[in-house]
Amino acid sequence: MKNIIGIVLAGGQSKRFGEPKALAKRNGKPFLMISVDALKEVADEIVAVIRPEIKTGLPELQNIPYTYDLKIYKGHGPLAGIYTVMSKYNSEWYLVAPCDTPFIKAVVFQKLAGYLNTPYEAVVPIVNGKTEPLAAAYHQKTKKVIKSLLEQKKLSVKELLGQIKVKYVKFDDEKLFLNINTKEDYETFNQY
């Protein structure tokens, strides 16, 4: 069993962006690979949850294990991606990174990893009062809760947080979690 598995969530439809966000680039590097780099300092192994078109558009993916959402939960959002990896890869902890936060850095996951030997079931960043549950750590104990939520079609990660023991960790740098949802966001972030 691996102690920490990193999960890059890149299986979303990117409807508002118009194309897979995982393939968008910052300084010539695909967003998905930025998330991989942020996780690799801490994770024993990294798995990307992707859509088929990402596989063909990202040659770098050949060096990273990847999977697609389990068919039963396909299109059910981030919880489906997290559960898919939990059901295929056995680990004590799972560090989750979205593929649309191009300023995320290893320091985020290094700080979260400092809380993994505590009695919590999740370690979640909080910045300026806002939780960041898609750049967080989840213990294997959460797998049953996630499965139950998926079966009930309760797809909100915040719903999950309400049912488990969570350690919230304060971060001051909001830019680390800057989320790109639209082409306008993409143009704006290029000014940083």
Disulfide bonds with the S-S distance in Angstrom:
none
